[in-house]
């Protein structure tokens, strides 16, 4: 019988809050995952190089620094044995900066952005925003030049998208309609203040003798406001002219917190899907933290956190790429020269596709099918769809529920109403692309795709404990199941 450990629950939740606050973008999420994996002895391997792997050891690799795959190889592993995987994604709907962000009108400096994913864009108005992401920085040393990928995050609020006063739009409460091209531009500064700041910055640069690359700076300034480049350069401790390019997004500066009258909720951005990314990563780390934990394991325990799920996964680092198959193939082939064993390994493998689920909303009860109304605190939601928008079937659902039953963990079932469209996940993409048995699950949440979402503290613990038990017990359970005999 599983006994609820209040101290462990508190530790898991506080750890999630720390993770969320460290990860404003997919790049930062991968960076934070790397730090956590390295701190417990995971070794990084590079896809560009040959791999030398050993049974009983733990490894990870990244792709584009926005996707990460970590795996722990059981001591009893032999080529052809299965992979026990939890897959999630690192990206969330947001406003990404355009290649040319410089917009000036009405005496304001604005930042050009494009919508990424299916966000609730009205929630981005009147929020204290900043920017974060990655920058390509030019570095010169001893006469040679190199180009570095650097992560950046400006902590303080520097932008805002103000709403139009009701006096100028009397019908706004009858329906707030957002034109994503015209209405979603964040204000960075007024033109007058920016010009004064520019003069001061240029004088400082001339006095310090660092104005030797003005042609490059002018080119960058044609695409981006000098003020934005100065803010980034200050954060990166480089010159504005050393910024070659960047991938940045607007971010809310309000931190993630435990909240509610009884402290039962988590209020945060990016719960979809950093909550599942965190729970799966922590479960893998804790289920494989020592050599003894892998002593009797004959398979490979794995977490794969992909980028670009919110836009269809069709990228070199998305779930629609060969990344997963490449990982399974390279691990298998490290231990054998028989290429046929990969096919055998795939048929012995299992994927938990973990993506947040829709909790029942008390103000919109009719949006849920009567017999499938997931509740906060109710445990992981198993998602079903006859048209394969989710990859769950009776066998995969049973396996996941049986693990929960053994640990007295609650589970819930979800089916979308027949008269509503159904979303999807990386589950069907990987199930069809790799041929792996898959169950689609997720913790219930409200306000999905808002700039500020919410879920329940209890479900963080439920998710973590469920994933951890899956890693520890799947091998033994799978041996008892017969399907294609």
N, C-alpha and C positions, 0 to 999 in steps of 0.2 A: 504494500500500500504506500502510495506517495504521500508524504506529509508536506504541507505548505510551509516553506521556509521564508518568514517575513524579512529577515535580514538579507537573504539572497535576492528576494524580489526587489528590495530597495536598492541593492547594489546593481542589479541589472538595469533598473530604470534610470538611476543616476548616471550609469555608464552610457546608456542610450542618449541621454540629454547632452552629455559631453561630446558624443559622436556627432549628433545633429548640429551642435554649435560649432564644430570644427569643419563642417562639410557644406559650405554654401554652393558648391558646384560638384559635378561628377569628377573633375580632376582632383579636387580636395578630398572627396570620398575615397578615391583610390589611394591617395597619399596617406590618409589616415589609416586605411586598411594595411598598407605596407608597414607603417610604423608599428601597428599592433602585432602583425605577424612576425616581424623581425625581433620584437621584444621577447617573444617566446620561442625563438630558435628556428623559425622558417627561413629557408635559404632561397634567395632569388635566382631564377634561371632565366636566360634570355632566349627569345625565339630565334634570334639571328645566329645563335651558337648551338653546338652540339650539347646534348644533355647527358649527364652522368648521374643517374638516380640509384638509390639504394632502398631496399625494403626496410621499413621501420623509420624512414626519414620523412621530413616535411618540406614542401617547396611552394613557390608561387611564381607567377609571371604576370606582366602587365602588357596591354596592347593599347597604344595611343595614350597611355596614362589615364584613360577613362574607363577601361575594362580591366578587371583583375580576376585571375583564376588561382585559387590556393588548393593544395591537396596534400593529404597525409597518407602514405603508403603503408599498409599493414605489414607486419613482420612475416606473416604467412602468405603474402601475396606472391602469385606466380602469373605469368603472362596468360591472358585469357580469362582471368577473374574479373568480376564486375566493378563498376564505379557507382558509388552512392553519392548523389549530387543534390545540392540545393542551388537553384538558380534564381537570381533576382536582378534588379537593375539599379544603376547609379544615377540615372537622369530623372528630372522632374520638369513639368511644364514651366516655362519662364520666358522672359524677354531677353533675347540675345542681341548684342550690339552688332550693327551692320558693318560691312567692310569700310564704308564711309559713314561716319557718325555725325559729321559736322552739319548741324541745322541751326540757322539763325533767322528769327523772324519776330517782329513786334517788340524789338528791344531785348529779346531773351536769347540765350544760348540753350539749345535743346540737343538731346542725344538721340540719334536715329537708332531705332531698335526694330527687330522682327520677332514675330511670335513663334515660339517653339512648343510644339505639342498642343493639346487641347485644353488650354488653361481657362479658368474662370476669370476672364480679363477684367471684369468690373471690380474684382477684389484688389487689383493693383493700384487703384486710385487712392490718393491721400495716405500713402504709406511712406515711411522714411526709408529711402532706398540708397544703396551703394552699388559698387561693381566688384566683381571677383571673376577669376578664371586663370588663364595662362597667357604668358607673354613670351615672345621670342626675342631674346636680348643679345645684342652683339657685344662680345668681349674681346678686347685686344690685349695681347701679352707677348713681350719679346718679339715684336714685329709680325706676329701671326694673329689671325682673327678666327674666332670660333663663335658658334651661335648656340645659346643655351635656352632650354625650355625652363621657364621659371613660373611658379605659382604666385598669384598676387591676390590680395584682398584688402580693400580700403575699409577700415573698421567703422569710421564715422559716416553718418548719413550725408550724402553729397547731392542727391537728386530727389525729385518728387514729381508725381503726376497729379496735378490738382484737378478736382472736379469743377464743373461749371456751376456757379451759384444758381439756386432755384429761381431767383428773380429773373434770370436770363433764359431759363428753360422751365416754364411753369408745368409742363407735362411730364417732367422727368420721373415722377413717382408713379406714373401710369406705365412706365416701361423704360428702363435705362438701357439704351442701345449704344454700344461702343463701336465706333469705326476704328478698326485696329491700325489703319494707316494714318489717320489724322489725329486721333484722340489720345494715343498711347505714348506720346513722346515725353520723356522725363525732362524737366527743367533743371539745368545744371547751374546756371547763374544768369544775372542780367548782363547785357553787353557792356555797360559802363564799368561795373566792378571788375569784369573779366579783363577789360582793356587796361585798367589801372594795375591789376595784378600782373599782366603781361609785361608792362613797362618796368616794374620792379624786378621781375624775374630776369629780363634781358640785361638790365643794368648790373645785377649781381653776377650774371654769367660773364659779361665783359670784364668786370673788375677782377674776377677770379681767373681770367684767361682761358675759359673753356668754350670759346665760341668758334672753334676751328672747323666745325662740321655743319655750318648753317645751311648748306644746300640740302643735306639729308633731313634736317629738322624742318625746313620749309616744305619739303615734300610730304612729310608726315602731317604737318599742320594744315596742309590743303585737304586732308582727309578727316582729321580730328581736331577738336578744339585744343589749342595750346594748353589751356587750363587743365583739361583732362590728362593730357600727356605729362604735364608737370606733376600732377597728383600721383600718377602711376610711377613715374621716375623716382619721386621721393620715397615711395614705398619700397621700390626695388633697389634703391641706392645706386642708381645709374643715371646717365644723362638722357633727356627726352629724345635726343638724336640716336641713342643706342637701342631704342625700341623699334624693332623691325616689323613686327606684326603681333596680333593678339586674337584670342578667342575669349571674350568677356560676356558676362550676363549681368543684368540687374538683379539685385538681391535685397530682400527685406532685412533691415538691421535689428528687428526685434528678436531677442533670443528665445530659444525653445525653453519651455518651463513645464513643471508639474503644477496643475491648477485644478479649479473646481472647488466647491464649498467643502468637500471632504477629500480633496487632493487625489481624486480618482482618475483625472484626465491628464493627457499630455496635449498642450497647445503648441503647435510648431508648423513651420513650413517643411515641405519635402518629406513628410511621413511616407507618402507614396513616391519613392519606394525605399527610402533610406532606413525605415523601420525594419523591413524584412531583410535588407542588406546587412544591417547591424546584427539582428537576431541570428541569422544564419552564420555569419562570420564568428560571432562569439561562441555559438554552439560548436562549430568546428574546432576552434581553438581549445575550448574547455573539454571537448570529447577526445582530443588528441594531444593533450598537453604534456604527456609524459611517455616515455618509451613503453612503460607497462600498459598504457591505454591502447597501444597498438599491438600488444603481444599476441593476442588471439585473433586479430583481424586479418582476413584473407583477401579483402577487397581494398579499394582506394576511396577514401572519404574526400569529398571535393565540394568547394563552393565556387560558383562562377557568377560574378557580378558584371553585367553587360551594360554598355552605353546604348543610347538611341532607341530604347523600347518605346518611348512616348511618340516616336515618329515612324514606327514600323519595323525597327531593327535591321533595316537594310543598309548596312555600312560595314566597313572592314573590321570594326570592333563591336558590331551588334550581334544579337543572337542569330540573325540570319546569315552571318558570315561563317566561314569554316573554322572559327576559333575553337568551338567545342570539340568538333571532330578532330581537329589538329591536336588538341591536348590529349584526347583519349588515344589517338594513334601514336603520338610520340612517347607517351608513358608506356604503352603496351610494347612498342617496338624497341624500347630501351632494354627490355628483358627477354626479347626473342627476335629471331630473324624470320619467323613464320608469320607472314602477313594475314593469314586466315584467322589467326587468333583474335584479331581486332573485332571481327564480326561476331565471334563467340562472346567476347567481352561485352559488346553492346547489348546482346540479348540477355545477359546476366545483370545488366545495370538498371538503375532506377533514378528518375529525376523528380524532385519536388520543385515545381515552379511556384515560387513564392512572391505574390504581388498583392498589395492591400485590397481589401474587399469592401463592399458597400454595406454599412450598418443601416438598420432600419431608422428612418428619420421620423421623429414623433409628429412633425408638422406636415409630413407628406406620406402618410401611411399607405396611400393608394399606389405608390410607386413600387411597392414590393408585392410579389406573388404571395398569396395568403399563407401557404404552408412553408414558405422559405423566407423568413425574416430574421436575418442575423442580428444579434444584439451585442452591444458593447459588454465586455466581461464574459462573453459566451465562448471564448476559445477560437481557434483557427477555423476559418470558413472553407469548406471544400466546395469548389465551384464545378457545376455540371452544365453542359450544353449539348443537346442532341446533334447540333450542327457543327460540332467540333470547334467552336470558338474557344472552348476550354478542352484540354486533352484528357481529363479524368474519365476513367471507366470503372466498372464494378470492381475489378481486381485491384487497380491502383488505389481506389477509394478505400477498399477493405484493408489493404496493407497499412495505410496511413491511420485509419481509425483503430486498428488493432494495436498499434504502438501507443496511441492515446489511451486506449482502454487499460493497457498494462500499467499505466502511470496515473490513472484517474484524472486525465486531462480532458476537458470538454472539447467537443467539436460541433460544428454547425454545417448545414447544407444550404447552398444557394443556387437557385435557378432564376434567371430573369423572366419577367412576364412575357407571355407569347406575343403581346402587342407592343413590345419595346425592343429596340435594337440591343444587341449584346456586345460588350467590349471584348477584348482578347488580351493575351499575354504572350510571353516568350514560350509558354508551354507547347502550343500547337506547332510553333516554328521549329523548336528543337525535336519534338516528337516525330514530325514528318521529315525533317532534314537529316536527323541522325538515326532515327528508328528506335528510340529508347522509350521504355515504359514511363509514363508521366502522370502525375496528379497535380492539379492546379489548386492552390490554397492561398489564403491570405488573412491577415488580422483585420477585423472589422474597423471601419473608421467613418467619420462624417467629414463633410466639406472637401471631398476629394477633388484635387486640382485647383483648389483655392490657394492664394498666397499664404493662408494660415489655416491649417487643418487640425483635426483633433482625433485622438483615439483613447483607449482605456489603458491605464497602468496594468491592470490584471492581464490583459491580452499580450502585453510585452513579455511577461513571465511565461504565459502559456506558450507563446511562439518559441521562445528560447528553449524551454524545457522539451517541447515537442521535437524540435529540430535536433537537439542534443541526443534525445532518446533514439531518434531515427538513425543517427550516425552510429550509435553504440550497438543497436540491436537488429538492424536490417538484415545483416548476413544470416543470422540464425533464423529469423522469421521467413526469409525468402526460401530457405531450404525445405520448408514445410508446405509450400504452395505448388500445386501442379495445375498447369493449364494446357500446354500444347503437347502433352504426352500421347 
